[in-house]
Each structure stands twice: as structure tokens, then as C-alpha cells.
């Protein structure tokens, strides 16, 4: 079962920042927050992940609350090509007990539509 | 410079047939996965292999038999196809291994749309 809760859908105007929330109130201390997206008819694409600190890369920023019970993915300047389903996933860090078992458990995600 | 490739992209077949989907990754990764995305768009893990050894089998019917001839390939063979097998199948790979860090990223292929008539 997915351990995250996300809004079903969101709209964002082109050129504006898209802020996608995710609740993960039962997250454990060794679990990371991952974000993937799936553009129509394509395979899921990795965006970003983090543990405690905020993270930024060329695609997005990830803001994780201090209690780690929620996070927000930020696409700073959304374009039409960012229209996709965005998945927030929590996953334990790799250890001997789960080595090789690094499956991703996808929920229903948020369908983000960028409006021209 | 394709990272994870799958063939075929589309597969249409009759019920009861046997078919295979091939996956190859040129990223040098240790672990490969098969996921299934059904008509309701739920994406679920089916199998994972690490260095040609089966690690995860998520209660998939034994009509599905993954085969990993080497670390770069993970093929999915399906016997006696049923209507409910119609879905998009995604292959993925990740660099997990003893030399890896605490986390890794999975890279997905473009998917194979299987339609069983």
C-alpha cells in the first residue's frame, strides 16, 4: 500500500511555479521521499529525492517539513511539457535486510495540467 | 544512447498464446525490474533481479517467467495469455549493489503495450 496522500489533480499556469503537496505522516526515520512523474504514454521519470534537508536539482526543488510528515515538489517555471502525473513515494534506505528489494510503490499520484 | 530499451513497443495477440517482451539496459546497472500498469493506470512491481538472481516476485501468476541471461537483460515471457494480462509493461533498472549508497534511482524504459484479444 502506498504510504503517501496526494491531491488527485491540479492546474498551473504556464510560466508559474507549480507546487505539488504530498502527505506522508507515517514516514519512518530511514525512509526517503522520492518524486517521479509519468508523461502520457511514457515510462516514469525520476525527478528528485530527499531525506531531511531541502533538495534542488535542474528539474525541481523538494521542500520537506521539519517533522518530515509532508513535502512539496516545486517546479519553478512550469512549461506545457511538465503536464504529467506526479508520484510521491516513500522508500527505505538500502540495507542488508532489504538489499535488492528496492521496489517503488506507486500510488495514484497528482495529475498536473499546465494551462497555456 | 538509449538507456533502457524494450521490444516490442506494441504487442497484440490472441488469448492462449505465449509471448515474450525483451528489455535491455546499457547503464551498467546491477538490478532490473518489471512493472505492470493496468487500464486504471495503477503501476505495480512484478519482479526484480539483481545480478541475474530473482529478488522480488510480487505474487505474479507462474504464467509469467522472467529470464535474465546477463546483467544487462531481463526478458519477460508470458504463457497462456489471458484478457486480464492486457496492460503496459515497464522495465526499469537501478545501480543498486553492494557498492551503492543508501539510495538509488530507477530508470524506466518506454513501455510495451500488450493487448490480448
Interface residues (C-beta under 8 A of the other chain):
Chain A: X32 X38 X41 X42 X43 X44 X45 X46 X49 X85 X87 X91 X93 X94 X95 X99 X100 X101 X102 X103 X104 X105 X106 X108
Chain B: X4 X31 X33 X35 X41 X42 X43 X44 X45 X48 X50 X53 X55 X56 X58 X90 X92 X94 X96 X98 X100 X101 X102 X103 X104 X105 X106 X107 X108 X109 X110 X111
